[in-house]
Amino acid sequence: EPTEPAVRHSVIEDKGSRIDELNVRGQVQHVVVTPKVGITKPYEIITPTGERDTFDGTGGPRTAAGKRVWNLLKF
């Protein structure tokens, strides 16, 4: 019988921001930062597991890991 993966959801919060992090099997899968001052829109930090990795136009992958992105449209 297969076992369930170890999943951990962490929330770190201070006066300036809130960070929501999802770990599955010890690897970071999803990070969302919600600032409390200045920029008020939450943004996502691209993780190295990279569902959003891009290509550099030459056929080689160019990783977006560590970059921040804002979701402009949600469906």
Buried (B, 14 or more C-beta within 10 A) or exposed (E): EEEEEEEEEEEEEEEEBBBBBBBBEEEBEBBBBBEEEEEEEBBBBBBEEEEEEEEEEEEEEEEBEEEEEEEEEEE
